[in-house]
Amino acid sequence: MSCNKIQFSAHGLIKLTVRKIDAEDVIDVVHNGIIIFQYPKDKPYPSRLVLGWVGGGKIKKALHVVIAEDIVNDKCIVVTAYWPDERMWLTDFKTKK
């Protein structure tokens, strides 16, 4: 499912504020990132973890975004976003240690 319509959950908006993550960066990751995990049995909607790289210039920073897929209403819901911890992920930020 492509995410033509994106909605932020209340939880997602709180986490973006606390973690100092720009909503535009999240939208960019949703549209251009790569899926690293899928959770088809999540309720109320199946979800997926998407990895993208954000930031200006030569220095890019990995960003993980969890989105739920509301297929009936044709939208993706941003559940949360976070800066992946280097202690928990390999340097590609796709693979957990």
The first five atom37 places (N, CA, C, CB, O) and aatype in JSON, in Angstrom:
{
  "aatype": [12, 15, 4, 2, 11, 9, 5, 13, 15, 0, 8, 7, 10, 9, 11, 10, 16, 19, 1, 11, 9, 3, 0, 6, 3, 19, 9, 3, 19, 19, 8, 2, 7, 9, 9, 9, 13, 5, 18, 14, 11, 3, 11, 14, 18, 14, 15, 1, 10, 19, 10, 7, 17, 19, 7, 7, 7, 11, 9, 11, 11, 0, 10, 8, 19, 19, 9, 0, 6, 3, 9, 19, 2, 3, 11, 4, 9, 19, 19, 16, 0, 18, 17, 14, 3, 6, 1, 12, 17, 10, 16, 3, 13, 11, 16, 11, 11],
  "atom_mask": [
    [1, 1, 1, 1, 1],
    [1, 1, 1, 1, 1],
    [1, 1, 1, 1, 1],
    [1, 1, 1, 1, 1],
    [1, 1, 1, 1, 1],
    [1, 1, 1, 1, 1],
    [1, 1, 1, 1, 1],
    [1, 1, 1, 1, 1],
    [1, 1, 1, 1, 1],
    [1, 1, 1, 1, 1],
    [1, 1, 1, 1, 1],
    [1, 1, 1, 0, 1],
    [1, 1, 1, 1, 1],
    [1, 1, 1, 1, 1],
    [1, 1, 1, 1, 1],
    [1, 1, 1, 1, 1],
    [1, 1, 1, 1, 1],
    [1, 1, 1, 1, 1],
    [1, 1, 1, 1, 1],
    [1, 1, 1, 1, 1],
    [1, 1, 1, 1, 1],
    [1, 1, 1, 1, 1],
    [1, 1, 1, 1, 1],
    [1, 1, 1, 1, 1],
    [1, 1, 1, 1, 1],
    [1, 1, 1, 1, 1],
    [1, 1, 1, 1, 1],
    [1, 1, 1, 1, 1],
    [1, 1, 1, 1, 1],
    [1, 1, 1, 1, 1],
    [1, 1, 1, 1, 1],
    [1, 1, 1, 1, 1],
    [1, 1, 1, 0, 1],
    [1, 1, 1, 1, 1],
    [1, 1, 1, 1, 1],
    [1, 1, 1, 1, 1],
    [1, 1, 1, 1, 1],
    [1, 1, 1, 1, 1],
    [1, 1, 1, 1, 1],
    [1, 1, 1, 1, 1],
    [1, 1, 1, 1, 1],
    [1, 1, 1, 1, 1],
    [1, 1, 1, 1, 1],
    [1, 1, 1, 1, 1],
    [1, 1, 1, 1, 1],
    [1, 1, 1, 1, 1],
    [1, 1, 1, 1, 1],
    [1, 1, 1, 1, 1],
    [1, 1, 1, 1, 1],
    [1, 1, 1, 1, 1],
    [1, 1, 1, 1, 1],
    [1, 1, 1, 0, 1],
    [1, 1, 1, 1, 1],
    [1, 1, 1, 1, 1],
    [1, 1, 1, 0, 1],
    [1, 1, 1, 0, 1],
    [1, 1, 1, 0, 1],
    [1, 1, 1, 1, 1],
    [1, 1, 1, 1, 1],
    [1, 1, 1, 1, 1],
    [1, 1, 1, 1, 1],
    [1, 1, 1, 1, 1],
    [1, 1, 1, 1, 1],
    [1, 1, 1, 1, 1],
    [1, 1, 1, 1, 1],
    [1, 1, 1, 1, 1],
    [1, 1, 1, 1, 1],
    [1, 1, 1, 1, 1],
    [1, 1, 1, 1, 1],
    [1, 1, 1, 1, 1],
    [1, 1, 1, 1, 1],
    [1, 1, 1, 1, 1],
    [1, 1, 1, 1, 1],
    [1, 1, 1, 1, 1],
    [1, 1, 1, 1, 1],
    [1, 1, 1, 1, 1],
    [1, 1, 1, 1, 1],
    [1, 1, 1, 1, 1],
    [1, 1, 1, 1, 1],
    [1, 1, 1, 1, 1],
    [1, 1, 1, 1, 1],
    [1, 1, 1, 1, 1],
    [1, 1, 1, 1, 1],
    [1, 1, 1, 1, 1],
    [1, 1, 1, 1, 1],
    [1, 1, 1, 1, 1],
    [1, 1, 1, 1, 1],
    [1, 1, 1, 1, 1],
    [1, 1, 1, 1, 1],
    [1, 1, 1, 1, 1],
    [1, 1, 1, 1, 1],
    [1, 1, 1, 1, 1],
    [1, 1, 1, 1, 1],
    [1, 1, 1, 1, 1],
    [1, 1, 1, 1, 1],
    [1, 1, 1, 1, 1],
    [1, 1, 1, 1, 1]
  ],
  "atom_positions": [
    [[0.85, -1.18, 0.0], [0.0, 0.0, 0.0], [0.89, 1.23, 0.0], [-0.96, 0.0, 1.22], [1.79, 1.37, 0.83]],
    [[0.63, 2.11, -0.92], [1.35, 3.39, -0.89], [0.62, 4.32, 0.07], [1.46, 4.02, -2.33], [-0.58, 4.19, 0.29]],
    [[1.35, 5.24, 0.63], [0.78, 6.13, 1.63], [0.49, 7.5, 1.01], [1.73, 6.29, 2.84], [1.25, 8.45, 1.2]],
    [[-0.61, 7.58, 0.27], [-0.99, 8.85, -0.32], [-1.56, 9.8, 0.73], [-2.0, 8.63, -1.43], [-1.38, 11.01, 0.65]],
    [[-2.25, 9.23, 1.7], [-2.79, 10.02, 2.81], [-2.06, 9.59, 4.08], [-4.35, 9.84, 2.96], [-1.99, 8.4, 4.39]],
    [[-1.52, 10.56, 4.81], [-0.8, 10.26, 6.04], [-1.46, 11.01, 7.19], [0.71, 10.65, 5.93], [-1.73, 12.2, 7.11]],
    [[-1.71, 10.26, 8.26], [-2.29, 10.83, 9.47], [-1.34, 10.53, 10.62], [-3.72, 10.25, 9.76], [-0.74, 9.46, 10.66]],
    [[-1.18, 11.45, 11.54], [-0.35, 11.23, 12.72], [-1.25, 10.89, 13.89], [0.53, 12.48, 13.04], [-2.22, 11.6, 14.16]],
    [[-0.93, 9.8, 14.58], [-1.67, 9.46, 15.8], [-1.28, 10.45, 16.89], [-1.38, 7.99, 16.25], [-0.25, 11.11, 16.79]],
    [[-2.1, 10.56, 17.92], [-1.77, 11.44, 19.05], [-0.45, 11.01, 19.67], [-2.9, 11.44, 20.11], [0.4, 11.85, 19.99]],
    [[-0.28, 9.7, 19.85], [0.97, 9.17, 20.4], [2.15, 9.55, 19.52], [0.89, 7.64, 20.56], [3.2, 9.97, 20.01]],
    [[1.97, 9.4, 18.21], [3.03, 9.74, 17.27], [3.44, 11.2, 17.37], [0.0, 0.0, 0.0], [4.64, 11.51, 17.36]],
    [[2.48, 12.09, 17.46], [2.79, 13.52, 17.57], [3.54, 13.84, 18.86], [1.51, 14.35, 17.51], [4.47, 14.66, 18.87]],
    [[3.14, 13.19, 19.94], [3.84, 13.4, 21.21], [5.29, 12.95, 21.1], [3.14, 12.64, 22.36], [6.2, 13.66, 21.52]],
    [[5.51, 11.77, 20.53], [6.87, 11.24, 20.4], [7.73, 12.11, 19.49], [6.83, 9.81, 19.86], [8.91, 12.29, 19.77]],
    [[7.16, 12.64, 18.42], [7.92, 13.54, 17.55], [8.39, 14.76, 18.32], [7.07, 13.96, 16.34], [9.53, 15.2, 18.17]],
    [[7.51, 15.31, 19.14], [7.87, 16.5, 19.92], [8.95, 16.17, 20.94], [6.63, 17.06, 20.64], [9.95, 16.88, 21.04]],
    [[8.76, 15.1, 21.69], [9.71, 14.72, 22.73], [11.08, 14.39, 22.13], [9.18, 13.52, 23.53], [12.11, 14.74, 22.7]],
    [[11.07, 13.71, 20.99], [12.33, 13.25, 20.38], [12.92, 14.26, 19.39], [12.1, 11.93, 19.68], [13.94, 14.0, 18.75]],
    [[12.26, 15.4, 19.26], [12.73, 16.46, 18.36], [12.9, 15.96, 16.92], [14.07, 17.03, 18.87], [13.95, 16.12, 16.3]],
    [[11.82, 15.36, 16.42], [11.8, 14.84, 15.06], [10.84, 15.7, 14.25], [11.39, 13.33, 15.02], [9.71, 15.94, 14.67]],
    [[11.29, 16.14, 13.1], [10.49, 17.0, 12.23], [9.45, 16.17, 11.48], [11.39, 17.77, 11.24], [9.77, 15.13, 10.91]],
    [[8.2, 16.63, 11.47], [7.13, 15.91, 10.79], [7.42, 15.76, 9.3], [5.79, 16.63, 11.0], [7.06, 14.74, 8.71]],
    [[8.06, 16.74, 8.68], [8.39, 16.65, 7.26], [9.39, 15.52, 7.01], [8.97, 17.99, 6.76], [9.32, 14.84, 5.98]],
    [[10.32, 15.32, 7.95], [11.26, 14.2, 7.82], [10.52, 12.87, 7.89], [12.34, 14.27, 8.92], [10.83, 11.94, 7.15]],
    [[9.54, 12.79, 8.78], [8.75, 11.56, 8.91], [8.0, 11.28, 7.61], [7.76, 11.68, 10.09], [7.99, 10.15, 7.13]],
    [[7.38, 12.3, 7.05], [6.64, 12.14, 5.8], [7.58, 11.68, 4.69], [5.94, 13.45, 5.41], [7.23, 10.82, 3.89]],
    [[8.78, 12.26, 4.64], [9.76, 11.86, 3.64], [10.14, 10.39, 3.79], [11.01, 12.74, 3.74], [10.24, 9.67, 2.8]],
    [[10.35, 9.94, 5.03], [10.69, 8.53, 5.27], [9.53, 7.62, 4.87], [11.05, 8.3, 6.76], [9.75, 6.57, 4.27]],
    [[8.31, 8.01, 5.19], [7.15, 7.21, 4.81], [7.09, 7.03, 3.3], [5.84, 7.86, 5.33], [6.81, 5.93, 2.81]],
    [[7.35, 8.1, 2.55], [7.27, 8.03, 1.08], [8.49, 7.39, 0.43], [7.08, 9.42, 0.53], [8.37, 6.72, -0.6]],
    [[9.67, 7.6, 1.01], [10.91, 7.21, 0.32], [11.76, 6.17, 1.04], [11.73, 8.41, 0.1], [12.76, 5.7, 0.5]],
    [[11.37, 5.81, 2.27], [12.17, 4.87, 3.04], [11.99, 3.43, 2.57], [0.0, 0.0, 0.0], [11.23, 3.15, 1.64]],
    [[12.7, 2.54, 3.24], [12.59, 1.12, 2.92], [11.98, 0.37, 4.11], [13.99, 0.52, 2.56], [12.26, 0.68, 5.27]],
    [[11.15, -0.57, 3.8], [10.49, -1.37, 4.84], [11.51, -2.37, 5.37], [9.21, -2.11, 4.29], [12.1, -3.13, 4.61]],
    [[11.71, -2.37, 6.71], [12.65, -3.32, 7.28], [11.95, -4.42, 8.09], [13.65, -2.6, 8.15], [12.51, -5.49, 8.29]],
    [[10.75, -4.15, 8.57], [9.95, -5.17, 9.25], [8.49, -4.94, 8.89], [10.16, -5.13, 10.79], [8.05, -3.81, 8.68]],
    [[7.74, -6.04, 8.83], [6.3, -5.95, 8.65], [5.63, -6.7, 9.78], [5.86, -6.51, 7.27], [6.09, -7.77, 10.21]],
    [[4.55, -6.14, 10.26], [3.79, -6.73, 11.35], [2.34, -6.92, 10.87], [3.85, -5.82, 12.64], [1.46, -6.14, 11.23]],
    [[2.09, -7.95, 10.08], [0.76, -8.12, 9.47], [-0.34, -8.44, 10.47], [0.81, -9.21, 8.46], [-1.52, -8.25, 10.16]],
    [[0.01, -8.92, 11.66], [-1.01, -9.29, 12.65], [-1.31, -8.18, 13.66], [-0.57, -10.53, 13.38], [-2.14, -8.36, 14.55]],
    [[-0.64, -7.03, 13.53], [-0.92, -5.91, 14.45], [-2.38, -5.5, 14.34], [0.01, -4.71, 14.14], [-2.99, -5.6, 13.27]],
    [[-2.92, -5.03, 15.44], [-4.31, -4.57, 15.51], [-4.33, -3.11, 15.96], [-5.14, -5.45, 16.49], [-3.48, -2.74, 16.77]],
    [[-5.2, -2.28, 15.49], [-6.31, -2.63, 14.6], [-5.92, -2.71, 13.12], [-7.4, -1.62, 14.77], [-6.73, -3.11, 12.29]],
    [[-4.67, -2.32, 12.79], [-4.23, -2.37, 11.41], [-2.85, -3.02, 11.33], [-4.2, -0.95, 10.79], [-2.06, -2.9, 12.26]],
    [[-2.56, -3.69, 10.22], [-1.19, -4.18, 10.04], [-0.24, -2.99, 9.99], [-1.07, -5.03, 8.74], [-0.62, -1.9, 9.56]],
    [[0.99, -3.2, 10.43], [1.93, -2.08, 10.45], [3.27, -2.51, 9.89], [2.1, -1.54, 11.88], [3.5, -3.68, 9.6]],
    [[4.15, -1.52, 9.76], [5.49, -1.8, 9.25], [6.45, -0.77, 9.81], [5.52, -1.78, 7.69], [6.08, 0.35, 10.16]],
    [[7.71, -1.19, 9.88], [8.8, -0.32, 10.32], [9.57, 0.1, 9.09], [9.74, -1.04, 11.37], [10.02, -0.74, 8.3]],
    [[9.72, 1.41, 8.92], [10.36, 1.96, 7.73], [11.62, 2.71, 8.16], [9.39, 2.9, 6.95], [11.61, 3.44, 9.15]],
    [[12.69, 2.52, 7.41], [13.96, 3.21, 7.64], [14.18, 4.25, 6.55], [15.14, 2.21, 7.7], [14.0, 3.98, 5.37]],
    [[14.57, 5.43, 6.99], [14.95, 6.47, 6.04], [16.12, 7.25, 6.59], [0.0, 0.0, 0.0], [16.47, 7.13, 7.76]],
    [[16.72, 8.06, 5.74], [17.88, 8.87, 6.12], [17.51, 10.33, 5.94], [19.15, 8.51, 5.27], [17.05, 10.74, 4.87]],
    [[17.69, 11.12, 6.99], [17.29, 12.53, 6.97], [18.45, 13.43, 7.37], [16.08, 12.76, 7.9], [19.42, 12.98, 7.97]],
    [[18.32, 14.68, 7.02], [19.33, 15.66, 7.38], [19.92, 16.29, 6.14], [0.0, 0.0, 0.0], [19.92, 15.71, 5.06]],
    [[20.43, 17.49, 6.31], [21.0, 18.22, 5.19], [22.48, 17.95, 5.03], [0.0, 0.0, 0.0], [23.15, 17.47, 5.95]],
    [[22.97, 18.28, 3.87], [24.41, 18.15, 3.62], [24.87, 16.72, 3.55], [0.0, 0.0, 0.0], [24.1, 15.82, 3.19]],
    [[26.13, 16.51, 3.9], [26.74, 15.18, 3.8], [26.34, 14.28, 4.95], [28.24, 15.3, 3.76], [26.4, 13.05, 4.84]],
    [[25.94, 14.87, 6.06], [25.62, 14.07, 7.24], [24.13, 13.73, 7.25], [26.01, 14.83, 8.54], [23.28, 14.61, 7.35]],
    [[23.85, 12.46, 7.14], [22.47, 11.96, 7.2], [22.32, 11.13, 8.46], [22.11, 11.13, 5.93], [23.26, 10.48, 8.91]],
    [[21.13, 11.15, 9.01], [20.86, 10.44, 10.24], [19.73, 9.44, 9.98], [20.49, 11.43, 11.4], [18.74, 9.78, 9.33]],
    [[19.88, 8.22, 10.49], [18.85, 7.2, 10.33], [17.62, 7.56, 11.16], [19.39, 5.8, 10.74], [17.74, 8.04, 12.29]],
    [[16.46, 7.32, 10.59], [15.2, 7.55, 11.28], [14.29, 6.35, 11.02], [14.53, 8.88, 10.81], [14.11, 5.94, 9.87]],
    [[13.72, 5.8, 12.08], [12.75, 4.71, 11.97], [11.35, 5.29, 12.19], [13.05, 3.57, 12.99], [11.13, 6.09, 13.09]],
    [[10.42, 4.86, 11.36], [9.02, 5.28, 11.47], [8.15, 4.05, 11.44], [8.63, 6.28, 10.33], [8.3, 3.2, 10.56]],
    [[7.24, 3.94, 12.39], [6.27, 2.85, 12.4], [4.94, 3.41, 11.9], [6.12, 2.22, 13.84], [4.41, 4.38, 12.43]],
    [[4.43, 2.76, 10.85], [3.15, 3.2, 10.3], [2.17, 2.03, 10.28], [3.33, 3.78, 8.88], [2.54, 0.89, 10.02]],
    [[0.91, 2.36, 10.57], [-0.18, 1.39, 10.46], [-0.91, 1.68, 9.16], [-1.16, 1.48, 11.7], [-1.05, 2.83, 8.75]],
    [[-1.37, 0.61, 8.5], [-1.99, 0.74, 7.19], [-3.5, 0.52, 7.28], [-1.38, -0.26, 6.22], [-3.96, -0.61, 7.4]],
    [[-4.25, 1.61, 7.22], [-5.71, 1.55, 7.21], [-6.14, 1.42, 5.75], [-6.35, 2.81, 7.9], [-6.37, 2.42, 5.07]],
    [[-6.24, 0.2, 5.28], [-6.54, -0.06, 3.87], [-7.95, 0.38, 3.51], [-6.35, -1.55, 3.56], [-8.18, 0.89, 2.42]],
    [[-8.9, 0.18, 4.42], [-10.29, 0.53, 4.15], [-10.44, 2.03, 3.85], [-11.19, 0.14, 5.33], [-11.16, 2.42, 2.93]],
    [[-9.75, 2.85, 4.63], [-9.84, 4.31, 4.47], [-8.69, 4.88, 3.65], [-9.87, 4.98, 5.82], [-8.55, 6.1, 3.53]],
    [[-7.86, 4.01, 3.08], [-6.77, 4.4, 2.19], [-5.84, 5.44, 2.82], [-7.33, 4.94, 0.88], [-5.59, 6.51, 2.25]],
    [[-5.35, 5.1, 4.03], [-4.41, 6.03, 4.68], [-3.41, 5.27, 5.52], [-5.16, 7.05, 5.54], [-3.64, 4.14, 5.94]],
    [[-2.29, 5.93, 5.77], [-1.27, 5.41, 6.66], [-1.25, 6.28, 7.91], [0.14, 5.37, 5.98], [-1.34, 7.51, 7.84]],
    [[-1.14, 5.63, 9.04], [-1.14, 6.33, 10.32], [0.24, 6.2, 10.94], [-2.23, 5.78, 11.28], [0.74, 5.09, 11.15]],
    [[0.87, 7.33, 11.23], [2.17, 7.32, 11.89], [1.94, 7.01, 13.36], [2.92, 8.69, 11.71], [1.34, 7.79, 14.09]],
    [[2.43, 5.85, 13.77], [2.26, 5.4, 15.15], [3.35, 6.0, 16.03], [2.3, 3.85, 15.23], [3.08, 6.5, 17.12]],
    [[4.59, 5.96, 15.54], [5.72, 6.53, 16.27], [6.89, 6.7, 15.31], [6.12, 5.63, 17.47], [6.9, 6.17, 14.2]],
    [[7.87, 7.45, 15.76], [9.12, 7.61, 15.02], [10.23, 7.77, 16.06], [9.08, 8.85, 14.03], [10.01, 8.32, 17.14]],
    [[11.41, 7.28, 15.72], [12.51, 7.37, 16.68], [13.85, 7.29, 15.96], [12.41, 6.25, 17.73], [13.96, 6.78, 14.85]],
    [[14.86, 7.82, 16.62], [16.25, 7.71, 16.16], [16.75, 6.37, 16.65], [17.16, 8.92, 16.68], [16.85, 6.17, 17.87]],
    [[17.07, 5.43, 15.77], [17.5, 4.11, 16.24], [18.81, 4.19, 17.03], [17.68, 3.17, 15.05], [19.74, 4.91, 16.67]],
    [[18.85, 3.43, 18.1], [19.99, 3.38, 19.01], [21.1, 2.53, 18.4], [19.57, 2.83, 20.4], [20.87, 1.36, 18.08]],
    [[22.27, 3.1, 18.26], [23.41, 2.39, 17.66], [23.83, 1.16, 18.47], [24.6, 3.33, 17.52], [24.48, 0.26, 17.94]],
    [[23.46, 1.11, 19.73], [23.79, -0.05, 20.56], [22.88, -1.23, 20.26], [23.7, 0.32, 22.03], [23.21, -2.37, 20.6]],
    [[21.74, -0.97, 19.62], [20.77, -2.03, 19.35], [20.72, -2.45, 17.89], [19.41, -1.58, 19.78], [20.17, -3.5, 17.56]],
    [[21.3, -1.64, 17.0], [21.23, -1.88, 15.57], [22.61, -1.93, 14.96], [20.38, -0.81, 14.88], [23.52, -1.24, 15.41]],
    [[22.76, -2.75, 13.92], [24.0, -2.73, 13.16], [24.08, -1.39, 12.42], [24.06, -3.93, 12.15], [23.1, -0.64, 12.39]],
    [[25.23, -1.08, 11.84], [25.43, 0.24, 11.24], [24.51, 0.52, 10.06], [26.85, 0.38, 10.8], [24.36, 1.67, 9.67]],
    [[23.88, -0.52, 9.48], [22.93, -0.28, 8.4], [21.55, 0.15, 8.93], [22.8, -1.55, 7.54], [20.7, 0.59, 8.16]],
    [[21.34, 0.02, 10.24], [20.1, 0.34, 10.94], [18.91, -0.46, 10.41], [19.81, 1.81, 10.81], [17.76, -0.09, 10.65]],
    [[19.19, -1.55, 9.7], [18.16, -2.46, 9.22], [18.11, -3.73, 10.06], [18.4, -2.81, 7.76], [17.08, -4.41, 10.12]],
    [[19.23, -4.05, 10.7], [19.4, -5.33, 11.39], [19.68, -5.09, 12.86], [20.54, -6.15, 10.74], [20.59, -4.34, 13.22]],
    [[18.88, -5.74, 13.71], [19.13, -5.64, 15.15], [20.33, -6.5, 15.51], [17.89, -6.08, 15.96], [20.58, -7.54, 14.9]],
    [[21.07, -6.04, 16.51], [22.23, -6.79, 16.99], [21.78, -8.01, 17.77], [23.14, -5.91, 17.86], [22.6, -8.77, 18.26]]
  ]
}
